[in-house]
Amino acid sequence: MQFIDLHKQYDLIEDSLRKRLDKILGEKRFIGGEEVDELENMLADYVGVKHVLACASGTDALIIPLRAYELKKDDAVFVPSFTFFASGESVSLAGGTPVFVDVDESTFNIDSDSLMQKIKEVKREGKLKPRGIIAVDLFGLPADYDEIKKIADQEGLFIIEDAAQGFGGSNKGRKAGSFGNMAGTSFFPAKPLGCYGDGGAIFTDDDDLYAVMKSVHVHGQGVDKYDNVRIGLNSRLDTIQAAVLLEKMSLFDRELELRNEAADYYEKRLSDYVKTPKIPEGYYSSWAQYTIQVKDEQTRQRIIDTLGAEGIPAMIYYPIPMHQSTAYKGDNLDTVLPVSEKLSKVVMSIPMHPYLSREEQDSICDSVIKEC
Ligand SMILES: *Cc1c(COP(=O)(O)O)cnc(C)c1O
């Protein structure tokens, strides 16, 4: 069994995708071109934002917005600790300092009380200056941007939405990618909308930030292409990857429905045995991962071993909260984030993709229930 099955999806798009790729190979246009423009326009319509900038990865889709804010070393950007490493790493790469915040136990997303407390701590200590917040739509569920925005407005902070896993999700009809001043997503193959390599995109309604980011993503180029006005990156989305994404967009909404049906079925079968993920009223998840919480670390290992023996892959997202990672723990010796620390010991993710059959789900659930 596959953790994320890309084969069945490929069968559905193979013919039309091969036509698109043949055209690109025939014309030998590998950078830019109409596919990238078409994709950016399609994504802007889909998410409901003014500007989309395709780039080379989800990590770059965070670094480029952060670079637009010209962070200094003593600028604090608040990031949940329980997330993929790139959420915080991007802050360091853009020249600022990540300050790790705890998450909510039932949504896995940034906890506004912990956020407020960390902002107060930073202001009290006076070493760093609060600048912004990166909120993550973890496992596909958009964060609570109503609460986050109240805090950001009150404290004068920017918000960047890390929608690497959230693309396709929504809250009260508003789509992931449209929250915050800017948002970044990833097209890594295993994400809800993935290409066949690395890729990413940035979303914003802000004309000025968009203009700066357009420059940052190609070496800080100015009006004159060879008079560079700032230090930038080389971060473009390849034409071939744009073609893959255009084809996959034709399946995407149906795939979201199928993911949600699979999640409903897991909920029905597992909720009496493990803590299943709950989607708050008004929200829609893109189900990048289906992550359950079990009793303790030993139980988790037992379940993973049993699943493994049946040929069923399971993953731990994430086994180490960022403030305890080797890279960051030295700067965070006094940081205690109880929920992130607890979650890293009891979470596990089971196969989730649009083409999961009910028979496969039954065999996954049987093994999980047996070891609970
Ligand atoms: C995958 C991911 C990223 C980074 O995306 P890449 O395309 O792999 O660079 C950033 N944040 C989160 C939450 C992710 O899951």
The ligand as an SDF file (V2000), in Angstrom:
LIG
                    3D

 15 15  0  0  0  0  0  0  0  0999 V2000
    6.4390   21.0110    2.7620 C   0  0  0  0  0  0  0  0  0  0  0  0
    6.3420   22.1590    3.6540 C   0  0  0  0  0  0  0  0  0  0  0  0
    7.1030   23.3200    3.4530 C   0  0  0  0  0  0  0  0  0  0  0  0
    8.2010   23.4280    2.4370 C   0  0  0  0  0  0  0  0  0  0  0  0
    7.8640   23.0730    1.1570 O   0  0  0  0  0  0  0  0  0  0  0  0
    8.9790   22.5570    0.1130 P   0  0  0  0  0  0  0  0  0  0  0  0
    8.3010   22.6400   -1.1920 O   0  0  0  0  0  0  0  0  0  0  0  0
    9.3200   21.1590    0.5140 O   0  0  0  0  0  0  0  0  0  0  0  0
   10.1450   23.4680    0.2090 O   0  0  0  0  0  0  0  0  0  0  0  0
    6.8860   24.3920    4.3060 C   0  0  0  0  0  0  0  0  0  0  0  0
    5.9940   24.3310    5.2970 N   0  0  0  0  0  0  0  0  0  0  0  0
    5.2540   23.2380    5.5400 C   0  0  0  0  0  0  0  0  0  0  0  0
    4.2590   23.2380    6.6600 C   0  0  0  0  0  0  0  0  0  0  0  0
    5.4150   22.1020    4.7400 C   0  0  0  0  0  0  0  0  0  0  0  0
    4.6940   21.0080    4.9740 O   0  0  0  0  0  0  0  0  0  0  0  0
  1  2  1  0
  2  3  1  0
  2 14  2  0
  3  4  1  0
  3 10  2  0
  4  5  1  0
  5  6  1  0
  6  7  2  0
  6  8  1  0
  6  9  1  0
 10 11  1  0
 11 12  2  0
 12 13  1  0
 12 14  1  0
 14 15  1  0
M  END
$$$$
